[in-house]
């Protein structure tokens, strides 16, 4: 679904991503892990076009074949079926739940103006609260709203940056279940940044551990050993 080759990215003179190679297989959840500051969020933003890359390739296999993303605008990437839920959610606090969801419709390629009913099936609380302002929701409800907004475009690839951060455990579990449901029923591909080991082990298919801007370990989630955790993830 997504193939990254020799990706390099800089913030000023700081080299953040180093010749990074990564494969994201279709129809699976790939979890990117690593200590703070190793480049996980920068990688997600590079895929979405929110930060410029110096060199390398981002090849996306969407509905229109193999597409090189590095020269595509952020809006174009969304229209090609890439949904993004950034760290911190970034919903519009003064807009209602329904209005927040409608903002996602602008990124659809087919011009649909109606919120897909599927969103409310996955997150019933959003239907119950669709007339409440986003800023009045709990943190967990805001995260469900942010994910729902990304799903409005009916993406082929969904990128989630720490969706469980600062959220009550029952909502975290629900988000994990929704991820598995979307993979099973819709064939969705998920690229996930997550620090919580129980969540990754339960809901991801594959893992990639990053350190200093490049992958240092990867494999099936069953291969995420205590030795790797101690070496690369514990503080």
N, C-alpha and C positions, 0 to 999 in steps of 0.2 A: 504493500500500500504506500509506504514512504521509505525512500532509500536516501541516506545522507552519506556523502563522500567528501573527505578532506575539507571539512568545514572549519574556517577560521574567522574569528570575530574579535574586534578590539573595542574597548572603551578608551578613547584617547590613546595613550601609550601602553595601556594595560591589555595584554593578550589574554582573552577570557576563554575562547574555545580554540583548541589546538588540533588541527588535522583530524577532526572528529568524524568517525564512521559509525553509522547506526542504521539498523534495519528494523522497520516496524511492520510485522506481518499482518496481512488482512485478516479480519475476523477474530482478533485476539486483543487482550489487554496487556500492553507492555508498560512496566513500571520503572521509571527512572528514579534512582535513589542516590544518596550521597550526603556528606556533611554540608553545613551551610557554607555558601560562597564558592562552591565548586563549578558553578555554571549551569545548573539545572534550569532555572527560570530564564536565563539568557538564551538557552537552547530553544525553549518553547517560544520565546518572543522572536527568535530568528526564523523559526518555521513559519510563524504568522506574518513576518515582515515588519514587525514592530521595532526591530533593531536591524541595522544594515550589517551584512556580512562582507568580509574582505575577499574571501575566495572559497571555492568549494561548490558542491552541487546539492540541491534539494530536489529529488525526483519524486513526484507524486503521481500515483496511478489512479486517477479519478475516472469519471464516466467518459472523458474525452481522450483516453489513452495516457501515455507517459508524458507528464508535463514538468518542465523545469521551473521551479517556483521562484528562484532568486531574483528574477526580473519582473515578478508579478506584484502588483500593489496589494495592500492588506485586504481591500474590498474584493478584489478579484479572487483571492484565496478563499474567502468566505463563500463567494458565489460558486466556486468549484467544489464545495462540499466539505470545507474544513471548519469545524466549530471550535471555539476557544473559550474556556472559563478561566480567567486569570486569577492569580493569587489575590485574595482580598475582595473577590466577588465583583466589585465595581458596578453595582446596580445603581439606578437613579432613585435616590431616597424620596424625592418629592413626587415622583410618578406612581400611579397605582400599579399593582401587580400586572394587571392586564395591559396597561400602557408600556410597562417594561418589556413584556413579552412581545408586544407589537414592534418595538424598536428592532427586534431581531429579524422581522419580516423583510426589512429593507435589503438584507443581504441575500435573500433568496434569488435564484436565477430565473424562476418562472413567474415572478410577479404576484404570487399568491398573497392575498390581503387578510386571510382568516387564520387565526391561531389554530394549528392542528389539534384535534381533540386528543391525540395521543399524549400531548404534554400533560393534560389534566388527568389522563388515565395513570400516567407514571407518578405524578405528584398531585394527588387529590386536594391537598391543602391549598394549592395555588388556585384551584377553582373556588374553594370555600372563601378565600381571601382576595379574590381578584379585584375588588373595589377598594381594598386597603392600600395605603401608601407603602412603598417598599421600605422606607425608613422605619416603619412601625413594626416590621416583622422581626422575629428573633434571628440570631445569627444562622441557625440551621435552616430556617425558612428562607432567609436571603440566599443561602447557598443553593437551595432547591430552585429558587427563582433564577439564579444565574445559570444553572445547568439547563433549566427549562428554556431560557432565552437562547442559549446556544443550540438547543435541539429544535428550535422553531424552524431552522433552515433545513431540517432533516439531513444532517451531515452524514458523510461516509466515514470521515475521520473526526473524532472528538478528542481534543486536548484539554486535560484538566490539571491545573497547577495547585497541588495540595488542597483538594476539595474537603478534606476532613479537618483542616486547621481551625481550632477554636470552636468546634461544634460538639454538641452533646452526642454521646455514643450511639443512641438509638437512631439519630438522623444519619450519622456516619454509616451505620449498618444499612440503612435504607438506600443510601446513595450507592453503596457497593452492590446491593441487590439489583438496583436499576441498571447499573453498568452491565452485570451479567445477563440481565433480561434483554437489553438492547443488543448485546453481542449474539445471543442465542436466537432471538426472534427477528432482528432486523439486519444481522450481519455486520453490525457496526464495528469499526476498528477504534481502539482507545489507546491513547498515549497519555500516561499518568505520571505526575510527580507526586510522590507520597513518602513521608518519613515514618509513618506508623507501620511497623513490621507485621502485626497481626492482620491489618487491612490488606497489605500487599500479598501476604501469603494466602489469604482467603479468596481474594477477588482477581488477582493478576494471573496471567498465563506465563509471562516472561519477566525477567528483571534485567536492568542495566545499572551498574554502579559507576558513578562518575567521581573522578578526583582530579583536581587541577585542570579542568576544562576538557577532559577526555575520558572515554570509558576505560575502566580498569578490570571489569569483570562483567560477564553477561551469561545468560542461559535460561533454561526452564526454571520456573519459580521453585520447583522441588530441589533445585541445586543451590539454592540460597542457604549456604551452610553457616553454622555458628562461627566458624573460622573467618569467613568473608565478612560477616557482620562485625566481629571484633576488630578486624584489620581496617575496615573502611567506613564503618557506620557509627560505632560507639564513640562517644566524646570523652 
